[in-house]
Amino acid sequence: MSGPNDKDRPGPHDTLRGSLLFLVFGISMLAFLIAIDRPEWFVLKPATGTAVAMSAAPKLTPGETNSHRKDYFSINK
């Protein structure tokens, strides 16, 4: 019965590559699990006052301005 020899061992490049792939997989899984626990990260909000006004414009009646509707300028917090 012969023991393992150096021909059967993976090279240092293969070992390093496997370790790095395992590390990247672990970090990706950690990021995914953190992200699915925080749904507020994926809520789209208007970035500027102009975007808020443009999103509120179709809801206004003719002759009405945004100054009468303060609720459109308060972003849900």
MODELLER restraints for C-alpha pairs under 7 A, 6 or more apart:
rsr = mdl.restraints
at = mdl.atoms
rsr.add(forms.Gaussian(group=physical.xy_distance, feature=features.Distance(at['CA:46:A'], at['CA:52:A']), mean=5.65, stdev=0.5))
rsr.add(forms.Gaussian(group=physical.xy_distance, feature=features.Distance(at['CA:52:A'], at['CA:72:A']), mean=6.93, stdev=0.5))
rsr.add(forms.Gaussian(group=physical.xy_distance, feature=features.Distance(at['CA:52:A'], at['CA:73:A']), mean=6.51, stdev=0.5))
rsr.add(forms.Gaussian(group=physical.xy_distance, feature=features.Distance(at['CA:56:A'], at['CA:72:A']), mean=6.40, stdev=0.5))
